[in-house]
Amino acid sequence: MSTPTPAHHDSDAPRADRVHHVRAGELDGHAAISGGTVGSKKLWMGLVENPPLSATDNHHHGASEAGIYVVSGHPVFVYHDGTEEVRITAGPGDFLLVPPFVPHREENPDPEEPVVVVIARTTQEPVKVSVPELYHLDGAA
């Protein structure tokens, strides 16, 4: 009978034949799961905090889908539906999907509480392409 591999491996090179455990406080910037942290090939996952009264620039994530889970706070996700800007207010426990190439921005209108979200993207590293304005993605279903 073989001895089980420990849950945490201290080698510099991520191994593809085991489960990787990234402990709280071990994030590489915002990234928990990426090509650089654990050798992920198709997934990026991390924790992002937006301070009170903040907003990101208008951007999209290229060909990557982005799944978002709201841990705390009440973020507002803004995109353009082809006619007007749409504002989605989310709260703790909510999930959102941002399709590939869809320009959007995240806002935190609260003057005191930060927003904390977990983001998963279908690329191994984060992709963020800034755009000058929100626009409707032609051909989007």
Buried (B, 14 or more C-beta within 10 A) or exposed (E): EEEEEEEEBEEEEBEEEEEBEBEEEEBEEBBBBBBBBBBBEEBBBBBBBBEEEBBBEBBBBEEBBBBBBBEBBBBBBBBBEEEEEEEEEBEEEBEBEBBBBBBBBBBBBBEEEBBBBBBBBBBBEBBEEEBEEBBBBEEEE
